[in-house]
């Protein structure tokens, strides 16, 4: 096991601890447990950051050349997005839903091949690797947080008055859902669509080749574009917006899984 994988393993256990502590915080209502859970979550993010940096140094290129690294970057961005939302809204309870999602992403990453790619295939030997893949992963990490908050919204709506008092108001959760997607959308647009098309032209001679990953990214982008249009022009909020956010992230997960099993220009990972 390489040193970077050791660091990722530590982050996995810290994320599990954060998951358990956030659950205990929600059940017992002890603020100290919530703060400890947040510390564990951010400590996990710190070890993940160190692992990514070490892997970058060992490989000699940005660690985004396979699906393990992509899933790791996505979970890392989910932690960063949660940190930004916690700083902005001061709602520890959001971590009750974000922590298990981050843990699930890291567990999924742990089941993928972790070999460090020393020599990239010709298509990946480009600075567009950094722009395209990193921004796409960061955007999807923000979408993951929006998904968690949307699930939280639906749970809040179904609970009685006592349960609702233990969670943020539906209005606040709806706003956080929108803010998270507003963070992820431009990152995904620039990374997955524009940078991806330019890189495809440089690597394969065409901006578009109907590759399964390309088609999946376009569908995801169109869906989130529809979400923002419905939000800003049709004033779609609440339950409809939450379901759109959930469906959008499930489409992201489907695209990720499809990239593992479907052949195409992106099947190198």
Protein Blocks (a to p, Z undefined) as FASTA:
>chain_A
ZZklmmmmmmmmmmmmmmmmmmmmmmnopaklmmmmmmmmmmmmmmmmmmmmmmmmmnop
acffbfklmmmmmmmmmmmmmmmmmmmnopaklmmmmmmmmmmmmmmmmmpcfbdcfbac
fklmcfklmmmmmmmmmmmmmmmmmmmmmmmmmmmmmpcfklmmmpccfklmmmmmmmmm
mmmmmmmmmmmmmmmmmmmmmmnopabgoiaklmmmmmmmmmmmmmmmmmmmnopghjll
mmmmmmmmmmmmmmmmmmmmpgcjklmZZ
